[in-house]
Amino acid sequence: MNITFDKVTGQFQLNNDRISYVMQVLNGGYLAHLYFGSKISRYRGSAALSYYDRGFSPQPYDFRHDRTFSLDTQPLEYSTYGIGDYRITPLHIQYKNGSTITDLRYKGHKIIAGKPELTGLPATYALSDEDAQTLEIELVDETEKVNVFLSYTIFHTLPVICRSSRILNNSDKAIRILKADSLSLDFRDHDFDMLTLYGAHANERNLCRQPLQHSIQTVASNRGASSHQQSPFIALAKPQTNEQQGEVYGFSLVYSGNFAIQTEVDQFGCTRLNIGLNPLDFSWQLTSGQSFQTPETVSVYSAEGLNDMSHTFHQLYRTRLIRGSYKEKLRPILVNNWEATYFDFNEAKIDQLASDAADLGIELLVLDDGWFGQRNDDNTSLGDWFVNTAKLPDGLKGLAEKVIARGLKFGLWVEPEMVSEASELYKAHADWCIQVAGHSFTEGRHQLILDLSRQDVCDYLVDTLSSVFSSAPISYVKWDMNRHMTEIGSAQLPPERQRETAHRYMLGLYQIMDKLTAKFPDILFESCSGGGGRFDAGILYYMPQTWTSDNTDAICRLKIQHGTSLVFPPISMGAHVSVIPNHQVGRSTPMQTRAFTAMAGTFGYELDLGKLSTADKAAVKEHVALYKKIRPTCQLGTYTRLLSPFESNESAWQAISTDGNQVVVTYCKILAEPASQIRILKLAGLDSNAEYKITDCYKPKRLSLVYADEPGSNLIGQSFGGDELMNAGITIDRIDADFISTMWILEKVK
Ligand code: GLA
């Protein structure tokens, strides 16, 4: 890892063993982007920038005698509005005189060991000063007295560049930031497919792949959360790139609120990508001497396909984003009472669930929504975080102690950012909500959002939640957030700062999460927003796992988890077995398929265990025991997608343990077909020179016929070379029912 600056050429080069990132200070001080991709030991400019006199591409004043120079035609690092670059720009500032023109030139730079923190914002971190190096480039607009600091971190071992920017108002007047992106990146071609993750509540992170077009394409959220609808992620892949090979650039914004990602293919066939806060309904007033820090964007490069890109994201996020005592700790198998009881529970029911769970080997019971205030449905009581003693006469403490006495840990659901109109809190503090005076408000799930842009509200929440979390032996907290923002405004901000509310909310939320996670280091926090509506790298910095979706149907989950795994490691994805017919889609799938699908994330149950048949109880017991054997591999190992449910009637994935000795392979066929196709599944990432023994094969249990002579069944106990398993593959058994899955466990032969 090395960052160099060549004073003669004005060239910066960031290198590690896998990637290079190159920039150059051009004449006049404009900062050009030269290269990002596979490592080039020493970049000398064989692909020189092209200079032509191009019609309608104007010259900056200093270059008026050189008609070949225009900012409209050059790849730039952080272009600005109003000085001849007509493409989408990452920065837009309004000055006191009303003008929005900014002209940034290179002023200086610093190279720093390690990676400085971003004040008030989540970000990846370096493990030591040797783990990463950071370049900070300072640009300045001498007329407006505004300085912009562009930060670039390169990690020693990972093909990753992290970028963010900071804007400093050095003038004596206030300025207004209208747009400030974290990253702007120019490519000198547009031969890319753009991969994004779209969805809806209970249908998150579907994979969309489409070619870049000669136009501006936007992926964004203006909902006050990163959202179910679009994710703060984009990959630009060469059209021939697939899971196992080809070039791809992946980008993930470390932020949980409104964001925008834009691509533009320009008139010369070049591409610009901008990523940052959504400028819609955003502005930020900077008084003299103040600065504004943007969130961070993580950029990953791979020349070896989408899986390799995901492996980098998984490794980075698992080791250099997630923090706290659960960072490397295996996550408990839990049972959550939500789909088991919804609001209709009491202490006896929960205690019974704990007793059933203990018999089956489950390790943690989570008490979901409905334990506080008058909360017997979702119309009331958010904000009233005192226990409903009609349901729980011995309080949280009494219940938690009973659960613990049965050998389980105790977890609790909260939704702190919200308030119900029908609540004590709302009666006392109606002005604590996000609102615009004089407007009626829009309700979602009969609730309003607390104004976390206010310090008094943040302090109140830290105090209130601290009392709840200390009131009982609580080992796990599920932190929910169940509506999106409307009528965005704050009673405490002056008119010129109203458009800061949504971002100030996120800063408030991060501050609360930071304080509470520091105060309760032994609690495992799981974030949630109606499932995976805020599954992003910002929240993961505070809470090491997220409830992936309110949709617990195993077949829907194949897609949801596949899409999520593009960016996020399995250990961060909550995944539970639920009852059939499934509550979201009415589908009935075999218990084994529900379990195997949930084992692709942090495994748990979300059903009334007491109502299961004897056979299903035996299956749960077997699955819990199996998961305990493969848990380190599933949670900490290398996860690879083998077959995509977006492309076919099947899905497959595998995990290899950190020491490479255990391999868990799962295959699921969605719908059965007549004249079943012959299917071979090729494994990936094994050691070609090692032997692997198939120690177990969990085959379909509910087939009308059992094919003892089918190929997969007689592989148990046999050993094969890694090269054979990857190149020749294993034959999938004939399938004679819908929603059938198989799992193989392989051990490396020493
Ligand atoms: C959200 C969550 C669910 C459950 C309910 C409770 O929808 O995603 O898992 O906790 O809230 O109201």
Boltz pocket constraint, residues with backbone or C-beta under 6 A from the ligand:
constraints:
  - pocket:
      binder: B
      contacts: [[A, 338], [A, 368], [A, 369], [A, 378], [A, 413], [A, 480], [A, 482], [A, 528], [A, 529], [A, 530], [A, 531], [A, 547], [A, 549], [A, 550]]
      max_distance: 6.0
